[in-house]
Amino acid sequence: MSGTELLVETAGWAGAVLILVAYLLLSMGRMSGQSAAYQAMNVVGAAGFIVNGVWHGAMPSATLNVIWMLIGVVALTRIARRRTDITRPSPSRPGED
């Protein structure tokens, strides 16, 4: 097995572990589906599956995981925006000083 093949297989297996652990933690109530950690685990896991799927020519799997990853990226973006809104001070209105 070449170095590249080993890297591709490692990416695929690491992706599988990340997605399974994220789902396990979610199912056990140890993690929220709205948490950045859960979404990040899914994004990185899907990226591993994409690398592996494209390498092996498994385009249905690769396509599914591109969509899975995009859903996670959108969720992470929304989480980041919510955090920014929470930490950003609201503008003071006249007469509230």
C-alpha positions in Angstrom: 0.0 0.0 0.0 1.4 3.4 -1.0 1.6 6.4 1.3 -1.3 8.0 -0.6 -3.5 4.9 -0.4 -2.8 4.7 3.4 -3.7 8.4 3.8 -7.0 7.9 1.8 -7.9 4.8 3.8 -7.1 6.6 7.1 -9.2 9.6 6.1 -12.2 7.3 5.4 -11.9 5.4 8.6 -11.3 8.5 10.7 -14.4 10.0 9.0 -16.4 7.0 9.9 -15.3 7.1 13.5 -16.1 10.8 13.9 -19.6 10.5 12.4 -20.4 7.4 14.5 -19.1 8.9 17.7 -21.0 12.1 17.1 -24.2 10.1 16.5 -23.6 8.0 19.6 -23.0 11.1 21.8 -26.1 12.7 20.3 -28.2 9.6 20.9 -27.0 9.2 24.5 -27.9 12.9 25.2 -24.3 13.8 25.8 -24.2 16.2 22.9 -26.6 18.6 21.3 -27.3 18.5 17.6 -27.1 22.3 17.8 -23.6 22.3 19.2 -20.6 23.4 17.2 -18.7 20.2 18.3 -21.4 18.0 16.8 -21.5 19.8 13.6 -17.7 20.0 13.3 -17.4 16.3 13.8 -19.9 15.7 11.0 -18.1 18.2 8.7 -14.7 16.6 9.3 -16.1 13.1 9.1 -17.9 13.8 5.8 -14.7 15.3 4.4 -12.9 12.0 5.2 -15.6 10.1 3.4 -15.4 12.4 0.4 -11.7 11.9 0.0 -12.1 8.1 0.3 -15.2 7.9 -1.9 -13.7 10.0 -4.7 -10.5 7.9 -4.6 -12.4 4.7 -4.9 -14.8 6.1 -7.5 -17.8 5.8 -5.2 -19.5 8.9 -6.5 -22.9 8.3 -4.8 -21.2 8.1 -1.4 -19.0 11.1 -2.2 -22.0 13.2 -3.4 -24.0 12.3 -0.3 -21.1 13.4 1.9 -20.6 16.6 0.0 -24.2 17.4 0.8 -23.8 16.2 4.4 -20.7 18.4 4.8 -22.5 21.5 3.4 -25.4 21.0 5.8 -22.8 21.0 8.6 -21.0 24.1 7.3 -24.3 25.9 7.1 -25.2 24.8 10.7 -21.7 25.9 11.9 -22.1 29.3 10.2 -25.5 29.8 12.0 -24.0 28.8 15.3 -21.2 31.3 14.8 -23.6 34.1 13.9 -25.7 33.3 17.0 -22.6 33.5 19.2 -21.6 36.8 17.6 -25.1 38.2 18.2 -25.0 37.2 21.8 -21.5 38.7 22.5 -22.1 41.9 20.5 -23.4 44.7 22.7 -26.8 46.0 21.5 -26.8 49.6 20.5 -28.1 51.9 23.2 -31.3 53.8 22.4 -31.7 57.5 23.2 -32.7 58.1 26.8 -31.3 54.7 28.1 -27.9 56.1 29.2 
